[in-house]
Amino acid sequence: MYAMQYELTLPADYDMAVIRKRVALGGHVLDDRVGLGLKAYVIRERGVDGSPVNQYAPFYLWNDTGAMTHFLLGGGGFQNIVRDFGRPLVRHWTGVACHPGPARAEVPRAASRLVATVPVDPDSDRTGLGLAAWTERQTAALRELAARDDVHSAVLAVDPHHWQAVRFVLWRDEAPADGGEPTAEELTERYEVLRLSMPGR
């Protein structure tokens, strides 16, 4: 499993109805994409839920890296973004865990994303397993979060180049300001979900 996201930050006066129409007309093309676990078509609007920007920022979970490569580089769909908006940076993370929540059968209306630095463990016993212990703790916390009644699904993934972890959660109705983690010190972005494609559920 690989997580992927690109962010199109748009002008402050951009009419987000353009993005809504784009998703409404073309979002169905990935509903049966082989190798794709899910795509959440998410936006942020300036002044809504604390967002300082207008942004289209779809989030993907890929089950097959070949399918991800075809999407990005082989004319599999990303060329439409490049044609209309230019080529954005594409962030990607190695998947650690993905848990369905009690609201999995419902259409999520909101999402949250928390990107945090993976801490450098002191590894005082010199086993080299500090990272594994951190991963176990984060996976357990994700499982607990996913058990909330309003969670559709929750994902944890890690970028081992920059040593950053991303936690992406789909919510039935509204994403809490803290992304479900009241002790989080990092900023949690909140999104509106326009559509969800889940061919690899």
N, C-alpha and C positions, 0 to 999 in steps of 0.2 A: 504494500500500500504506500502510495506517495501522495502527499498533499501539495497543492500548487495554487498560487493566487497572484494575480496582477491587479494593479490599482490604476485606474484612469481618473486622475484628479482633474476636475473640470472647472471652467471659470465660475466665479462667484454668482454671476447672473445667468448661468446656463439653465435652460429649461429642462428639468429632469423628466418631463413628459416625453421627451425624445428617447431617453433610455427606456422608459416604461413601455413605449410603443415598440421599440427594437426587440425587447425581451418577449413581449406579447406576440409579435409576429414571427420571430425566429427561434425562440427558446426550445421549441419542440424538436429541433433537429438532433439534439443530443439525447433524447429520451430513450433511444435504443442503441446508443453508441457502445460497441463492443470494447471492453477493457476499461470503461469508465464506471467507477463506483457511484459517485454522485457529483452533481454540479449545483451549487447554490448560487442563484443569480441575486446578488445583494448590492444594495446601494446605501450611501449615506447622503443626507441632504443638509446643506448648511443651515445651522440654527435649529435642527431637529435632534433631540437626544444628545445635545452637547457637541454635535459635529461642527468643526470649523470649516468644513469643505463640502462641496458637491463631489461625489465620487461613485464610480461604478467599479466594483471590486469582486468579481466572481471568484468563488472558492471551489476547488476541485479535489476529489479523491480518486486517484487512479489505481486500478488493480493490476494494470499491465503497463510497464514502462514503454514498450513498443507503441502502444496506442497513444500514450502521452507524447512521444516523439513525433508520431504522425500528425497529431493535432497541432503541435507547435511548428514543426519544420517541413512537413510533407503535404501541405495543402489540406489539412484535415479540419480547418475551421478558424485557426488563429489568424490566417491571412485577412479575414474580414475586419478584425480589430486593427491590424496594421494598416490596412487600406483606409479605414475611416478615422483612426485616431493617432496613427504613428505606432512605433514599436515600443511598448512599455517594458520595464524590467519585470521579469517573472521570478517570483520567489518560490522555492520548493523546499520541502522538508521530508525526511524519511519518517514514514508512519510508525508510531509506537502502539497506539490502541485506538479503537473506535467502538463505542458502546451505544446500543439503541436505548432510548428512554421510554417511559410509559406512554408518551404522546407520539410514538413512532407512526401510528396509523393515521395521524392527522397531518394536515398541511401546515408547516411552520410559517409563521409570519415575521419572525425576528431571528437575528443571530448575533453572537458576540465573538470577538476575537481578542485574545490576550497573548501578546508576544513578550517573552521574558528571557533574560539571560540565564543559561544553565550555570549554576554556581560551581565554583572550583572547590571541590571538597578537600579538606586537609589530608585525608587518607592517612590518618595517624598510625594505622596498623600496617601500612605499606603493602596492602594486598592488591591495590589498584582497583578495588571494587566499589569505590565511593560513587562513581557514576551509576553503576548498577543499582546501588541502594537508593539513589535519588530517583531513578526511573521507576523502581518499585513503589516508592512513596507517591509519585505523581500519577502512576497508573491506578493506584488504590483511590486517590482523591478524585480522579476522573470517573471511576466507577461509582463512587458515592454521589458525585454531581449528577451523573446520568440517571440516577434513581429518582430524582425530583419529578413530581407529577407533570411539570410543564416542559420537560426536556424531550425533544424529538430524538436527538442524537448528539454525542459528544466525541470529539476527536483530539488526540494528542499526537504531535509530531515534532521532530527535532532536526534542525539544520546543523550538522556537525562541522561545517566550515566556519560559521560564525558562532557556534555553540549558543544557539537560540532555540527556545521551545515555543511552539504555538499551540494554544488550546482554542479550538473553534467549536462553538455550541449552537445548535439550532433549537429555537424555543417556539413553543406553540403559539404564544400570544405576544409577549413583550420580554425583551432581554433586560435583566436587572442591570443597574448602573455599574455594579462591580463584576458583572459577568458570572455571577454565582459564587464568587470567591471574595468574601468580605475582608480578607487580610491581604489581598493583592496590592502591592505598592505600584506596580506598573499600570499604565493607562489601558483601559479596556475600551475597544471600539465597539459601538453598537450599530447594527445594520437593519434595514428592512429587507425581507426576503420577497422578491418579486415572483420567483418561480423556483421549483426544485425538480431537477431531473435525477432519477435514481435507477439507471439501467442495471447496475450491478449490486442491487440491494441484497 
